[in-house]
Amino acid sequence: MLHFKIETAVFLANPEANTENVRSLYTGFGLTARQIDIVAGMTRQRQYYVIKPDGKRVIDLTLGPVALSFIGASGKEDLIAVKQMMKAYGDMWPAEWLRSRGLEDAAQSWMG
């Protein structure tokens, strides 16, 4: 059995973590049965199990509508719209972007 010394480790959600073949990989990283259960029960692409010398915890990286409005904007039309807003509104373009996405409260917050 392999054992690794780790300073910081991040484990992705894995519903297969408790299967016989996969469990041994996690024990090789030093995870306990309880920690393996945690990894097996987390939500994919959202939760991560972080182990550091000063502690361990599940973190949730769920993005809200404001973050998604920027991160999810990758289509050709979106990029054209952003460039137009940058020219028209300068540093305040993000507020206009948020308005265009129906996020008026967030746009108001951006405006200060």
C-alpha positions in Angstrom: 0.0 0.0 0.0 1.3 3.5 -0.9 1.3 6.3 1.5 1.9 9.9 0.6 2.9 12.9 2.8 0.7 15.9 1.8 0.8 19.5 3.0 -2.5 20.5 1.3 -4.8 18.1 -0.5 -8.0 18.8 -2.4 -10.4 15.9 -3.1 -13.2 16.1 -5.7 -16.6 14.6 -5.0 -16.5 10.9 -6.0 -19.6 8.7 -5.4 -17.3 5.7 -6.2 -15.0 6.5 -3.2 -16.4 3.7 -1.1 -16.0 1.0 -3.7 -13.5 -1.6 -2.9 -10.9 -0.7 -5.5 -11.2 3.1 -5.1 -11.3 3.1 -1.3 -7.7 1.9 -1.2 -6.5 4.9 -3.2 -8.0 7.3 -0.6 -6.6 5.3 2.3 -3.2 5.6 0.5 -3.6 9.4 0.8 -4.3 8.9 4.6 -8.0 9.5 4.6 -10.1 7.8 7.3 -13.3 5.9 6.6 -15.3 8.9 7.7 -13.4 11.2 5.3 -13.9 8.8 2.5 -17.6 8.8 3.3 -17.6 12.6 3.1 -15.9 12.5 -0.4 -18.4 9.9 -1.5 -21.4 12.1 -0.4 -20.3 15.5 -1.8 -21.9 17.2 -4.8 -19.9 16.9 -8.0 -18.5 20.1 -9.5 -19.6 22.0 -6.4 -18.1 20.7 -3.2 -14.4 19.9 -2.5 -12.8 18.3 0.6 -9.7 20.3 1.6 -7.1 18.9 4.0 -4.4 21.3 5.3 -2.1 21.0 8.3 -4.3 23.4 10.2 -7.6 21.7 9.5 -10.0 20.0 7.1 -13.3 20.9 5.7 -15.8 20.7 2.8 -15.8 23.9 0.7 -18.6 24.8 -1.6 -17.8 26.7 -4.8 -21.3 27.2 -6.0 -21.4 30.4 -8.1 -24.3 32.8 -7.7 -26.1 34.6 -10.5 -23.8 37.6 -10.4 -20.6 35.5 -10.8 -22.3 33.3 -13.4 -23.3 36.3 -15.4 -19.7 37.1 -16.0 -18.1 33.7 -16.0 -20.8 32.2 -18.2 -20.4 34.9 -20.8 -18.2 33.4 -23.4 -20.2 33.3 -26.6 -19.4 35.5 -29.5 -22.4 37.7 -29.0 -21.6 38.1 -25.3 -18.0 39.2 -26.0 -19.2 41.8 -28.6 -21.8 43.2 -26.1 -19.1 43.5 -23.4 -16.8 45.3 -25.7 -19.6 47.7 -26.7 -20.5 48.3 -23.1 -16.8 49.0 -22.2 -16.6 51.6 -24.9 -20.0 53.2 -23.9 -19.8 53.1 -20.1 -16.0 52.9 -19.3 -15.4 51.5 -15.8 -19.1 51.3 -15.1 -19.7 48.7 -17.8 -20.2 45.8 -15.3 -23.3 47.6 -13.9 -24.7 47.8 -17.4 -23.9 44.2 -18.0 -25.7 43.1 -14.8 -28.7 45.2 -15.8 -28.7 43.5 -19.2 -28.8 40.1 -17.3 -31.8 41.2 -15.2 -29.7 41.7 -12.0 -30.7 45.3 -11.2 -29.9 45.0 -7.4 -26.4 43.9 -8.2 -26.0 46.7 -10.8 -27.1 49.2 -8.2 -24.6 47.7 -5.7 -21.8 48.1 -8.4 -22.7 51.7 -8.8 -22.2 52.3 -5.1 
